[in-house]
Amino acid sequence: MLEKQITEELKDALKSGQKVKVSVLRMLISEMKNRKIADRVKELEDEKVIGLIQKMARRHKESIEQFKQGNREDLVKKETEELAVLEVFLPEQISEEELAGIISGSIERLGAGSPKDMGRVMSDVMARVGGRADGKVISRMVKEKLTDG
């Protein structure tokens, strides 16, 4: 269980005095508790935990972009360190080449041929990659394939 692994990582980080890791893991555990309350469950499935981690990672990536635009290198460094802690728990990301193959297969299988089919293709691709690719990248690639198509 990913949830137990995160709790163990927090204990280790507390013992070794890793302040950034402790802070990020506490925030993640808080998010998990909120999700458990909202879903009325005792334990979260790994897929839901991964979804929460991806959401937090996405926020950090967006913050990094904003801070880069504002020339705030100190905050870029902080956000990057926090993002690195989260990425440890995410499944390995698939390459764009592999993703392109999955998208092409979905378009072919669904008989999609225009941008109005984007929703169907996106949901099919998202189900196949299972969190191993960023939704923004998938969206961009699907859009390109359907408009060039």
N, C-alpha and C positions, 0 to 999 in steps of 0.2 A: 504494500500500500504506500502510495506516494505521500499521503498525509502523515503517516508515521515516520517516514524518512525525513520529511521536513522538520518534524518535531525533534528528531534526533540530531539533525544538523544544527538546530537552534541551541540545543544543549551543548554541543561541541563548540559552537561559536562563542557561547557565554563563557565556557571554561577557558578558551584560548584568547579571549578579549578582542575578538574581531567585531568592532563596533558597527561597521557598515553592514556586515552580514547579519548581525543581531537585529538591527533596525529593519532591514528588508524582510527578514523571515518573520518578525513579529507582525509586520504589516500584512504579510501573506496569510499568516495564521488568523489574523483578525478578519480578513476577507473570507477565509474558509468558514469561520464560525458564523459570520453573517449569512453566508450561502446556506449553511446547515439549518439555521433558524428559518430562513425564507423557504427552503425546500422541505422543512420539517423532517429531517433525517438525522440519524446518529453519526453516520460516516458518509463522506463524499466518495463517489466513484472517481478513479484516476482521471477519466476524461473530463470531469467537471473541474478537478483541481488544475489540470493542464489548461483548460479554458480560462480559469482565473489568472493563472501565471501569464498566459498569452496576453490577456487584457492589460495586466500590470506592465508587461514588457512593452506593449504597444504605447502605453502612456509615457514610459521612459524614453522610447525612441522619439516620440513627438516632442518631448521636452528637450531632448538633445538637439533636435533640429532648431527649435525656437531659440535655445541658448546660443547656438552657433551663429544664428542670424544677429543676435544681440551682442556678439563678441564677449560672451561671458564664459571664458574657458574654465574658470573655477567650477562653475555649475555643470558644464559639459563633463568635466572629469568626475564629479560626484555622481551624476546620473549614469555615466558609463560604468562606474564601479558597481552601482546598484543593479544595473541591467545585467552585468556579468554574473551576479549572484543568482538572479532569476533564470538565466539561460541554462544553468547547470541542470535544472529540473525539466527543461523542455526536451521533447524528442528531437533527434537529429533532423535537421532541415534537409529536404530533398533539393537536388540541383535544378536550375531553371530548364536544363535540357530534359531531365526526367519529367518535370512538370509539364513542359510543352507536349511531350508524348501523351501524358495522361489527358491533357486538355483536348488534343486532337482526337484521341480515342473517344472521349465523351461526346464531342461534337458529331463525330461519325455515327456513334451508337444512337444518339438522340435525333439524328437527322436535322441538326440545327444549321441554319444558313444565314441568319441575319441577327443584328444586335437585339431584336426583340426576344430572341431565344436565350439571352444572357442569363436570366434568372434560373432557368432549368439547367443550363450547363454549369453555372456556378454551384448550385446545390449538389449536382452529381460529382463535380470535381472535389468540392469540400468534403463530401462523404468518403471519397477515395483516398485523399491525402491525410485525413484524420489529424489535423493540427501540425503536420510536418512542413507546412508552407504558410507564408503570410497572406492573409486574405487580400490585402491591397495588391500584392504581386500577382496573385491569381486573377483578380478582377482586371488588372491592366492587360495581362496576357490573353485572357478570354476575349476582351473587347477588341484587341488587335487582331486575333484570329477571325472573329466574326465580321469585322469590318473589311478585312483584307480578303476574306474568304472565298 
